[in-house]
Amino acid sequence: MAAQVQLTFRDIPPSPAVSAHVEKRAAKLDTFFERMVSCHVVLEAPHRHSKHGKKYHVRIDMHVPGKELVVSRNLDDMKEDLYAAVDDAFADAERVLEDYARQQHADTKAHVRPPHGVVKTIFHDRGYGFIEAEGDGHEVYFHKNSVLDGKFEKVHIGTKVRYAEEDGDKGPQASTVHIVGTS
């Protein structure tokens, strides 16, 4: 795990076995979000009168770039088994990190420029053509129905386009083509 784990025992005697269990679970968090800066785990046994014995509470503070993510179960959900409490808290932490990573990916993806290219070949009589992709130059098939606003007849060799690429039966194809200029 990239982030160092800090472990605090409150009203519980420190245990090498519990510490190892927490370290193992914390190391797994890196698979959900690899840029975690720090992770602080607090294991405690709050003083509460209970007919069933001591119950444990686990709090996990995870610092990621620009944000703190906290997992803390409601005190009514405390467990009598410390290992079960740790496992439940880390299961919640994994979900929180996974959601955060998904949100970050969506934010990043929203800022990615859509593919652009130039029409390399056009067959107006057959209703299709090929785009030469900007960057690596691979060819992308497109059909007249994929050209937005019914502008297929305005597409010529050298027309600059923006498109959405997907896998077709015979290779890459454009599901939508938007004319952005001519050369």
C-alpha positions in Angstrom: 0.0 0.0 0.0 1.3 3.4 -0.9 -0.1 5.1 2.2 1.2 4.4 5.6 -1.4 3.0 8.0 -1.7 4.6 11.5 -3.4 2.4 14.0 -4.8 3.7 17.3 -6.2 1.4 20.1 -8.6 3.2 22.5 -9.7 1.4 25.6 -8.4 -1.8 24.0 -5.0 -3.4 24.7 -2.8 -3.3 21.6 -2.6 -6.7 19.9 -0.1 -7.8 17.3 -2.7 -10.2 15.7 -5.3 -7.4 15.4 -2.6 -5.0 14.1 -1.6 -7.6 11.4 -5.3 -8.1 10.5 -5.8 -4.3 10.1 -2.6 -4.0 8.0 -3.7 -6.8 5.7 -7.2 -5.2 5.2 -5.7 -1.7 4.7 -3.2 -3.0 2.1 -6.2 -4.2 0.0 -7.6 -0.7 -0.1 -4.9 0.2 -2.6 -6.7 -2.0 -5.2 -9.7 0.3 -5.0 -7.8 3.6 -5.1 -4.0 3.6 -5.5 -3.4 7.3 -4.7 -4.4 7.2 -1.1 -2.2 9.6 0.9 -2.8 8.3 4.5 -5.0 5.9 6.4 -5.8 6.2 10.1 -7.7 3.4 11.8 -9.1 3.8 15.3 -10.2 0.7 17.2 -12.2 1.4 20.3 -14.4 -0.1 22.9 -16.7 2.9 24.0 -17.8 2.7 27.6 -21.4 1.7 27.2 -23.4 -0.6 29.4 -24.3 -3.7 27.6 -25.9 -6.9 28.7 -23.9 -8.8 26.1 -20.4 -7.8 26.9 -17.9 -5.4 25.3 -18.6 -4.1 21.8 -16.2 -2.6 19.4 -16.2 0.5 17.1 -13.9 1.0 14.1 -13.3 4.4 12.4 -11.2 4.7 9.3 -10.0 8.1 8.1 -8.6 7.9 4.5 -6.9 10.9 3.0 -6.9 11.1 -0.8 -5.7 14.0 -2.9 -7.9 17.0 -1.9 -10.3 15.1 0.3 -10.8 13.1 3.5 -13.0 10.0 3.3 -14.3 8.8 6.7 -15.9 5.4 7.5 -17.5 5.2 10.9 -20.3 2.9 11.8 -23.2 4.0 14.0 -22.6 3.0 17.6 -25.8 0.9 17.5 -24.1 -1.3 14.9 -21.1 -2.1 17.0 -19.9 -5.7 17.0 -18.9 -8.0 19.9 -16.2 -9.5 17.8 -13.3 -7.1 17.1 -12.3 -8.9 13.9 -15.9 -8.7 12.6 -16.0 -5.0 13.4 -12.7 -4.5 11.5 -14.0 -6.5 8.5 -17.3 -4.6 8.3 -15.5 -1.2 8.5 -13.1 -2.1 5.8 -15.9 -3.5 3.6 -17.5 0.0 3.9 -14.1 1.7 3.2 -13.7 -0.4 0.1 -17.2 0.7 -1.2 -16.4 4.4 -0.3 -13.1 4.3 -2.2 -14.6 2.5 -5.1 -17.3 5.1 -5.4 -14.7 7.9 -5.1 -12.5 6.3 -7.7 -15.5 6.0 -10.1 -16.4 9.6 -9.5 -12.8 10.7 -10.2 -12.7 8.6 -13.3 -16.0 10.1 -14.6 -14.7 13.7 -13.9 -11.5 12.9 -15.7 -13.3 11.2 -18.6 -15.7 14.2 -19.0 -12.6 16.4 -19.8 -11.1 14.1 -22.4 -11.3 15.5 -25.9 -13.4 13.2 -28.2 -11.6 11.6 -31.1 -11.0 13.8 -34.2 -9.9 12.9 -37.7 -10.1 13.6 -41.4 -12.2 11.8 -43.9 -9.8 9.8 -46.0 -12.2 7.9 -48.3 -15.8 8.5 -49.2 -18.3 6.6 -51.3 -21.3 8.8 -51.6 -23.0 6.3 -54.0 -22.6 3.5 -51.5 -23.3 5.5 -48.3 -20.1 5.1 -46.3 -16.6 6.2 -45.9 -13.4 6.0 -43.7 -12.0 8.5 -41.3 -8.2 8.7 -40.6 -7.9 9.1 -36.9 -5.9 12.1 -35.5 -2.9 10.9 -33.6 -2.2 7.3 -34.7 -3.8 7.4 -38.1 -5.9 4.2 -37.9 -9.0 4.0 -40.1 -12.5 4.2 -38.8 -15.5 3.1 -40.9 -18.6 5.3 -40.9 -22.0 5.0 -42.5 -24.1 7.8 -43.9 -26.6 7.3 -41.0 -23.9 8.0 -38.5 -23.3 11.6 -39.8 -25.3 14.0 -37.7 -28.0 16.3 -39.0 -28.2 14.3 -42.3 -25.1 16.1 -43.7 -23.6 13.0 -45.4 -23.6 14.7 -48.8 -21.5 17.6 -47.3 -18.7 15.1 -46.3 -15.8 15.0 -48.7 -12.2 13.9 -48.6 -10.3 16.2 -46.2 -13.4 17.1 -44.1 -12.5 17.4 -40.5 -14.7 15.5 -38.1 -15.3 14.6 -34.5 -16.7 11.1 -33.9 -17.6 8.4 -31.3 -15.7 5.2 -32.0 -16.9 1.7 -31.2 -16.0 -1.8 -32.2 -17.8 -3.0 -35.3 -18.1 -6.4 -36.9 -15.1 -5.7 -39.1 -13.1 -3.3 -37.0 -13.5 0.2 -35.6 -16.5 2.2 -36.7 -18.0 5.6 -35.9 -21.4 5.6 -34.2 -21.7 9.3 -34.7 -19.8 11.7 -36.9 -20.0 15.5 -36.5 -18.5 17.8 -39.1 -16.1 20.3 -37.5 -14.5 21.8 -40.7 -13.1 21.3 -44.1 -9.6 21.5 -45.5 
